[in-house]
């Protein structure tokens, strides 16, 4: 996510960006974070950091708690103290997926996994301790950077003749570049936000992991065959929501954002890749 923002930052010369990673700044160290924010006097902090290994989180609960909850609390408290606007990235996995309508910003989190619970608790930290802030929920994030579902499917499809992919979990793939551009569009209007506001952002449309994988393989023209299977045939440590499509009407009306369809953005990402 951070690399995607960095990709488009040059087209916004009105802003000066500073990028950090854990080698430069440990956001789980309150005193180090406080000194860093005091020294730099930022106007906005965009928190792209998270523990996102959904299955490993079931075993590494303390690590997920530290990064997704404790660090988020520190960021919320300190951005409030220093009057810095906070943009915090959250996830569709805070929901249990038992409904069949898209989730609005008013829905109460009902997480199924440790990852989902810690991300929901991270939202609570922003709501309880933050000053002026946005919680931006997204889903099924992928990009040309790092490790993600899209890149994993490309690698496996080039190694194997066939793949079995879950076909009863539905959501919306989101190209990180589109989310980055959404954030950059929000920046000029952030002073209109008083207190903490929640917004949803994903690409338009919905599909299953099978549908997502099939589209990736077809667009890449890989000869690997993709077969649909139910969740019960591929048990994993962490339970996922069966349906986690996000409603984007609020972010579209508030900021005048046009959101591309997921297929269109996937094709763009594959071309960039």
FIMAR-661664 format. One record per residue (C-alpha): residue in three letters; z, y negated, x; residue number from 1. Coordinates in Angstrom, 2 decimals, padded with zeros to 5 digits, always signed. Last residue first. Example, Ala and Ser with C-alpha at 12.3 -4.5 7.8 and 13.67 -1.06 7.14 Angstrom:
<recs>
{r SER, w +007.14, v +001.06, u +013.67, k 2} $
{r ALA, w +007.80, v +004.50, u +012.30, k 1} $
</recs>
This chain:
<recs>
{r UNK, w -013.61, v +005.87, u +003.35, k 273} $
{r UNK, w -014.93, v +002.60, u +001.92, k 272} $
{r UNK, w -017.52, v +004.54, u -000.10, k 271} $
{r UNK, w -014.83, v +006.96, u -001.24, k 270} $
{r UNK, w -012.66, v +004.01, u -002.27, k 269} $
{r UNK, w -015.49, v +002.45, u -004.29, k 268} $
{r UNK, w -016.21, v +005.74, u -006.05, k 267} $
{r UNK, w -012.53, v +006.12, u -006.89, k 266} $
{r UNK, w -012.47, v +002.56, u -008.24, k 265} $
{r UNK, w -015.31, v +003.25, u -010.67, k 264} $
{r UNK, w -013.76, v +006.54, u -011.80, k 263} $
{r UNK, w -010.37, v +004.85, u -012.36, k 262} $
{r UNK, w -011.81, v +002.18, u -014.64, k 261} $
{r UNK, w -011.49, v -001.35, u -013.27, k 260} $
{r UNK, w -008.73, v -003.75, u -014.40, k 259} $
{r UNK, w -009.51, v -007.38, u -015.29, k 258} $
{r UNK, w -006.45, v -009.55, u -014.66, k 257} $
{r UNK, w -005.78, v -012.65, u -016.76, k 256} $
{r UNK, w -002.24, v -012.97, u -015.38, k 255} $
{r UNK, w -000.04, v -012.62, u -018.47, k 254} $
{r UNK, w -002.64, v -010.97, u -020.74, k 253} $
{r UNK, w -003.72, v -008.30, u -018.29, k 252} $
{r UNK, w -000.19, v -007.68, u -016.95, k 251} $
{r UNK, w +001.17, v -007.22, u -020.49, k 250} $
{r UNK, w -001.67, v -005.06, u -021.81, k 249} $
{r UNK, w -001.35, v -002.54, u -018.97, k 248} $
{r UNK, w +000.14, v +000.49, u -020.80, k 247} $
{r UNK, w +000.94, v +003.21, u -018.28, k 246} $
{r UNK, w -000.22, v +006.85, u -018.56, k 245} $
{r UNK, w +002.59, v +009.24, u -017.68, k 244} $
{r UNK, w +001.92, v +012.50, u -019.52, k 243} $
{r UNK, w +003.25, v +015.89, u -018.39, k 242} $
{r UNK, w +005.89, v +014.24, u -016.21, k 241} $
{r UNK, w +006.52, v +016.14, u -012.97, k 240} $
{r UNK, w +009.31, v +018.60, u -012.11, k 239} $
{r UNK, w +010.22, v +018.81, u -008.44, k 238} $
{r UNK, w +010.49, v +022.11, u -006.54, k 237} $
{r UNK, w +006.92, v +023.18, u -007.39, k 236} $
{r UNK, w +005.61, v +025.95, u -009.67, k 235} $
{r UNK, w +001.84, v +026.51, u -009.67, k 234} $
{r UNK, w +001.04, v +028.90, u -012.51, k 233} $
{r UNK, w +003.54, v +027.21, u -014.86, k 232} $
{r UNK, w +001.72, v +023.89, u -014.36, k 231} $
{r UNK, w -001.40, v +025.25, u -016.06, k 230} $
{r UNK, w -004.59, v +026.00, u -014.08, k 229} $
{r UNK, w -008.02, v +024.36, u -013.94, k 228} $
{r UNK, w -010.62, v +025.60, u -011.40, k 227} $
{r UNK, w -012.49, v +023.47, u -008.84, k 226} $
{r UNK, w -015.45, v +024.99, u -006.97, k 225} $
{r UNK, w -016.15, v +023.70, u -003.41, k 224} $
{r UNK, w -019.76, v +022.59, u -002.79, k 223} $
{r UNK, w -018.78, v +019.08, u -001.66, k 222} $
{r UNK, w -020.98, v +016.30, u -003.03, k 221} $
{r UNK, w -018.37, v +013.63, u -002.23, k 220} $
{r UNK, w -018.64, v +012.29, u -005.78, k 219} $
{r UNK, w -018.43, v +015.84, u -007.14, k 218} $
{r UNK, w -015.40, v +016.75, u -005.04, k 217} $
{r UNK, w -013.49, v +013.58, u -005.95, k 216} $
{r UNK, w -014.38, v +013.87, u -009.65, k 215} $
{r UNK, w -013.17, v +017.48, u -009.76, k 214} $
{r UNK, w -009.89, v +016.52, u -008.06, k 213} $
{r UNK, w -009.20, v +013.74, u -010.60, k 212} $
{r UNK, w -010.10, v +015.97, u -013.54, k 211} $
{r UNK, w -007.84, v +018.74, u -012.20, k 210} $
{r UNK, w -005.01, v +016.24, u -011.62, k 209} $
{r UNK, w -005.49, v +015.30, u -015.27, k 208} $
{r UNK, w -007.26, v +012.19, u -016.55, k 207} $
{r UNK, w -006.64, v +008.73, u -017.96, k 206} $
{r UNK, w -008.45, v +005.44, u -018.36, k 205} $
{r UNK, w -007.98, v +002.07, u -016.71, k 204} $
{r UNK, w -006.56, v +001.65, u -013.19, k 203} $
{r UNK, w -002.83, v +001.25, u -012.85, k 202} $
{r UNK, w -000.51, v -001.71, u -013.26, k 201} $
{r UNK, w +002.64, v -001.99, u -015.35, k 200} $
{r UNK, w +004.81, v -005.12, u -015.32, k 199} $
{r UNK, w +008.58, v -005.66, u -015.31, k 198} $
{r UNK, w +010.09, v -009.15, u -015.12, k 197} $
{r UNK, w +013.28, v -010.18, u -013.30, k 196} $
{r UNK, w +014.65, v -013.72, u -013.60, k 195} $
{r UNK, w +012.29, v -016.64, u -014.09, k 194} $
{r UNK, w +008.62, v -015.93, u -013.47, k 193} $
{r UNK, w +006.42, v -019.04, u -013.68, k 192} $
{r UNK, w +006.95, v -019.62, u -009.96, k 191} $
{r UNK, w +005.04, v -016.36, u -009.36, k 190} $
{r UNK, w +001.75, v -017.84, u -010.57, k 189} $
{r UNK, w +000.02, v -018.26, u -007.20, k 188} $
{r UNK, w +001.25, v -014.81, u -006.06, k 187} $
{r UNK, w +000.07, v -012.81, u -009.10, k 186} $
{r UNK, w -003.56, v -012.68, u -007.95, k 185} $
{r UNK, w -002.51, v -011.30, u -004.57, k 184} $
{r UNK, w -000.44, v -008.64, u -006.33, k 183} $
{r UNK, w -003.40, v -007.62, u -008.52, k 182} $
{r UNK, w -005.63, v -007.53, u -005.44, k 181} $
{r UNK, w -003.20, v -005.13, u -003.78, k 180} $
{r UNK, w -003.11, v -002.98, u -006.93, k 179} $
{r UNK, w -006.90, v -002.75, u -006.84, k 178} $
{r UNK, w -006.83, v -001.89, u -003.14, k 177} $
{r UNK, w -004.23, v +000.82, u -003.83, k 176} $
{r UNK, w -006.72, v +002.66, u -006.07, k 175} $
{r UNK, w -004.77, v +003.99, u -009.04, k 174} $
{r UNK, w -005.26, v +007.45, u -010.55, k 173} $
{r UNK, w -004.14, v +007.49, u -014.19, k 172} $
{r UNK, w -001.94, v +010.11, u -015.82, k 171} $
{r UNK, w -002.05, v +013.56, u -017.36, k 170} $
{r UNK, w -000.37, v +016.80, u -016.33, k 169} $
{r UNK, w -001.85, v +019.88, u -018.02, k 168} $
{r UNK, w -004.81, v +020.60, u -015.70, k 167} $
{r UNK, w -003.17, v +021.63, u -012.45, k 166} $
{r UNK, w -005.70, v +022.39, u -009.68, k 165} $
{r UNK, w -006.93, v +025.74, u -008.36, k 164} $
{r UNK, w -009.32, v +025.24, u -005.43, k 163} $
{r UNK, w -012.50, v +027.07, u -004.41, k 162} $
{r UNK, w -014.74, v +027.81, u -001.41, k 161} $
{r UNK, w -012.25, v +026.43, u +001.10, k 160} $
{r UNK, w -012.09, v +024.15, u +004.16, k 159} $
{r UNK, w -014.18, v +021.19, u +002.96, k 158} $
{r UNK, w -012.44, v +021.28, u -000.41, k 157} $
{r UNK, w -009.06, v +021.31, u +001.37, k 156} $
{r UNK, w -009.79, v +018.13, u +003.36, k 155} $
{r UNK, w -011.34, v +016.23, u +000.45, k 154} $
{r UNK, w -008.48, v +017.31, u -001.85, k 153} $
{r UNK, w -005.87, v +016.12, u +000.67, k 152} $
{r UNK, w -007.62, v +012.76, u +001.05, k 151} $
{r UNK, w -007.58, v +012.16, u -002.71, k 150} $
{r UNK, w -004.00, v +013.37, u -003.15, k 149} $
{r UNK, w -002.53, v +011.03, u -000.51, k 148} $
{r UNK, w -001.83, v +010.70, u +003.20, k 147} $
{r UNK, w -002.35, v +007.38, u +004.97, k 146} $
{r UNK, w -005.15, v +004.89, u +004.34, k 145} $
{r UNK, w -008.43, v +005.28, u +002.39, k 144} $
{r UNK, w -006.38, v +004.80, u -000.75, k 143} $
{r UNK, w -004.30, v +006.64, u -003.35, k 142} $
{r UNK, w -001.61, v +005.82, u -005.94, k 141} $
{r UNK, w -001.03, v +008.24, u -008.80, k 140} $
{r UNK, w +000.79, v +005.62, u -010.89, k 139} $
{r UNK, w +002.04, v +002.02, u -010.83, k 138} $
{r UNK, w +005.10, v +000.07, u -011.88, k 137} $
{r UNK, w +005.45, v -003.51, u -010.64, k 136} $
{r UNK, w +009.01, v -004.81, u -010.74, k 135} $
{r UNK, w +008.71, v -008.58, u -010.43, k 134} $
{r UNK, w +011.43, v -010.86, u -009.10, k 133} $
{r UNK, w +013.37, v -014.09, u -009.44, k 132} $
{r UNK, w +016.97, v -013.31, u -008.50, k 131} $
{r UNK, w +017.74, v -009.64, u -007.97, k 130} $
{r UNK, w +021.14, v -007.95, u -008.22, k 129} $
{r UNK, w +021.21, v -006.15, u -011.57, k 128} $
{r UNK, w +017.51, v -005.89, u -012.43, k 127} $
{r UNK, w +016.52, v -005.23, u -008.80, k 126} $
{r UNK, w +019.21, v -002.58, u -008.40, k 125} $
{r UNK, w +018.28, v -001.02, u -011.74, k 124} $
{r UNK, w +014.68, v -000.65, u -010.53, k 123} $
{r UNK, w +016.00, v +001.25, u -007.52, k 122} $
{r UNK, w +017.89, v +003.53, u -009.91, k 121} $
{r UNK, w +014.57, v +004.36, u -011.59, k 120} $
{r UNK, w +013.04, v +005.05, u -008.16, k 119} $
{r UNK, w +016.01, v +007.26, u -007.28, k 118} $
{r UNK, w +015.70, v +009.16, u -010.55, k 117} $
{r UNK, w +011.95, v +009.69, u -010.19, k 116} $
{r UNK, w +012.32, v +011.03, u -006.65, k 115} $
{r UNK, w +015.24, v +013.23, u -007.67, k 114} $
{r UNK, w +013.09, v +014.61, u -010.48, k 113} $
{r UNK, w +012.86, v +014.49, u -014.30, k 112} $
{r UNK, w +013.22, v +010.74, u -014.87, k 111} $
{r UNK, w +013.98, v +009.22, u -018.30, k 110} $
{r UNK, w +013.39, v +005.49, u -017.82, k 109} $
{r UNK, w +013.74, v +003.42, u -021.04, k 108} $
{r UNK, w +010.42, v +002.07, u -022.30, k 107} $
{r UNK, w +010.15, v -001.72, u -022.49, k 106} $
{r UNK, w +007.41, v -001.98, u -019.84, k 105} $
{r UNK, w +005.10, v +000.09, u -022.02, k 104} $
{r UNK, w +004.30, v +003.80, u -021.62, k 103} $
{r UNK, w +000.97, v +005.06, u -022.94, k 102} $
{r UNK, w +001.22, v +007.29, u -026.01, k 101} $
{r UNK, w +001.61, v +011.06, u -025.91, k 100} $
{r UNK, w +005.36, v +011.25, u -025.42, k 99} $
{r UNK, w +007.19, v +013.84, u -023.34, k 98} $
{r UNK, w +006.14, v +012.39, u -019.99, k 97} $
{r UNK, w +009.65, v +012.40, u -018.47, k 96} $
{r UNK, w +009.37, v +008.82, u -017.18, k 95} $
{r UNK, w +010.55, v +007.36, u -013.83, k 94} $
{r UNK, w +007.53, v +009.17, u -012.35, k 93} $
{r UNK, w +005.31, v +006.27, u -013.49, k 92} $
{r UNK, w +006.34, v +004.43, u -010.31, k 91} $
{r UNK, w +007.87, v +001.34, u -008.74, k 90} $
{r UNK, w +006.68, v -001.40, u -006.37, k 89} $
{r UNK, w +009.02, v -004.38, u -005.88, k 88} $
{r UNK, w +007.79, v -007.96, u -005.72, k 87} $
{r UNK, w +010.65, v -010.25, u -004.69, k 86} $
{r UNK, w +010.63, v -014.08, u -004.71, k 85} $
{r UNK, w +012.89, v -015.39, u -001.93, k 84} $
{r UNK, w +015.80, v -017.66, u -002.88, k 83} $
{r UNK, w +017.82, v -016.67, u +000.22, k 82} $
{r UNK, w +020.68, v -015.09, u -001.75, k 81} $
{r UNK, w +018.36, v -013.54, u -004.35, k 80} $
{r UNK, w +016.11, v -012.13, u -001.63, k 79} $
{r UNK, w +019.29, v -010.80, u -000.01, k 78} $
{r UNK, w +020.72, v -009.04, u -003.05, k 77} $
{r UNK, w +017.40, v -007.52, u -004.17, k 76} $
{r UNK, w +016.45, v -006.35, u -000.67, k 75} $
{r UNK, w +019.88, v -004.81, u -000.12, k 74} $
{r UNK, w +019.72, v -003.06, u -003.51, k 73} $
{r UNK, w +016.25, v -001.77, u -002.68, k 72} $
{r UNK, w +017.54, v -000.38, u +000.62, k 71} $
{r UNK, w +020.33, v +001.46, u -001.21, k 70} $
{r UNK, w +018.12, v +002.81, u -004.00, k 69} $
{r UNK, w +014.72, v +004.07, u -002.83, k 68} $
{r UNK, w +015.39, v +004.24, u +000.91, k 67} $
{r UNK, w +018.96, v +005.56, u +000.99, k 66} $
{r UNK, w +018.73, v +007.63, u -002.19, k 65} $
{r UNK, w +015.56, v +009.39, u -001.02, k 64} $
{r UNK, w +017.18, v +010.15, u +002.33, k 63} $
{r UNK, w +020.37, v +011.40, u +000.68, k 62} $
{r UNK, w +018.47, v +013.62, u -001.74, k 61} $
{r UNK, w +016.55, v +015.40, u +001.00, k 60} $
{r UNK, w +016.29, v +018.76, u -000.76, k 59} $
{r UNK, w +014.82, v +017.63, u -004.11, k 58} $
{r UNK, w +013.28, v +014.70, u -002.21, k 57} $
{r UNK, w +011.05, v +017.17, u -000.39, k 56} $
{r UNK, w +009.17, v +017.74, u -003.65, k 55} $
{r UNK, w +008.37, v +014.09, u -004.41, k 54} $
{r UNK, w +007.74, v +012.93, u -000.84, k 53} $
{r UNK, w +007.61, v +009.24, u -001.84, k 52} $
{r UNK, w +010.59, v +007.67, u -000.04, k 51} $
{r UNK, w +009.69, v +004.04, u -000.53, k 50} $
{r UNK, w +008.52, v +000.88, u +001.25, k 49} $
{r UNK, w +005.94, v -001.39, u -000.38, k 48} $
{r UNK, w +008.46, v -004.19, u -000.96, k 47} $
{r UNK, w +006.59, v -007.48, u -001.20, k 46} $
{r UNK, w +008.80, v -010.39, u -000.06, k 45} $
{r UNK, w +007.85, v -013.92, u -001.07, k 44} $
{r UNK, w +008.79, v -017.42, u +000.15, k 43} $
{r UNK, w +009.87, v -016.23, u +003.59, k 42} $
{r UNK, w +012.43, v -018.05, u +005.73, k 41} $
{r UNK, w +011.77, v -016.06, u +008.92, k 40} $
{r UNK, w +015.16, v -016.14, u +010.68, k 39} $
{r UNK, w +017.26, v -015.72, u +007.51, k 38} $
{r UNK, w +015.12, v -012.77, u +006.39, k 37} $
{r UNK, w +015.52, v -011.03, u +009.75, k 36} $
{r UNK, w +019.25, v -011.70, u +010.04, k 35} $
{r UNK, w +019.86, v -010.33, u +006.53, k 34} $
{r UNK, w +017.74, v -007.24, u +007.18, k 33} $
{r UNK, w +019.64, v -006.44, u +010.38, k 32} $
{r UNK, w +022.96, v -006.92, u +008.58, k 31} $
{r UNK, w +021.99, v -004.72, u +005.63, k 30} $
{r UNK, w +020.54, v -001.84, u +007.64, k 29} $
{r UNK, w +018.51, v +000.28, u +005.16, k 28} $
{r UNK, w +015.63, v -002.21, u +005.55, k 27} $
{r UNK, w +015.22, v -001.14, u +009.17, k 26} $
{r UNK, w +012.76, v -003.64, u +010.63, k 25} $
{r UNK, w +010.25, v -003.45, u +013.46, k 24} $
{r UNK, w +009.97, v +000.32, u +013.95, k 23} $
{r UNK, w +010.43, v +000.77, u +010.20, k 22} $
{r UNK, w +007.27, v -001.19, u +009.50, k 21} $
{r UNK, w +006.72, v -004.90, u +009.17, k 20} $
{r UNK, w +003.85, v -007.19, u +008.20, k 19} $
{r UNK, w +004.05, v -011.00, u +008.15, k 18} $
{r UNK, w +001.54, v -012.82, u +005.96, k 17} $
{r UNK, w +000.62, v -016.51, u +006.01, k 16} $
{r UNK, w -000.89, v -017.58, u +002.70, k 15} $
{r UNK, w -003.55, v -020.18, u +001.90, k 14} $
{r UNK, w -005.98, v -018.12, u +003.98, k 13} $
{r UNK, w -006.36, v -015.68, u +001.06, k 12} $
{r UNK, w -009.53, v -013.70, u +001.87, k 11} $
{r UNK, w -007.84, v -012.65, u +005.12, k 10} $
{r UNK, w -005.12, v -010.88, u +003.05, k 9} $
{r UNK, w -007.53, v -008.30, u +001.59, k 8} $
{r UNK, w -007.08, v -005.47, u +004.11, k 7} $
{r UNK, w -003.44, v -006.40, u +004.76, k 6} $
{r UNK, w -002.66, v -005.76, u +001.10, k 5} $
{r UNK, w -004.29, v -002.34, u +001.43, k 4} $
{r UNK, w -002.34, v -001.66, u +004.62, k 3} $
{r UNK, w +000.90, v -002.39, u +002.79, k 2} $
{r UNK, w +000.00, v +000.00, u +000.00, k 1} $
</recs>
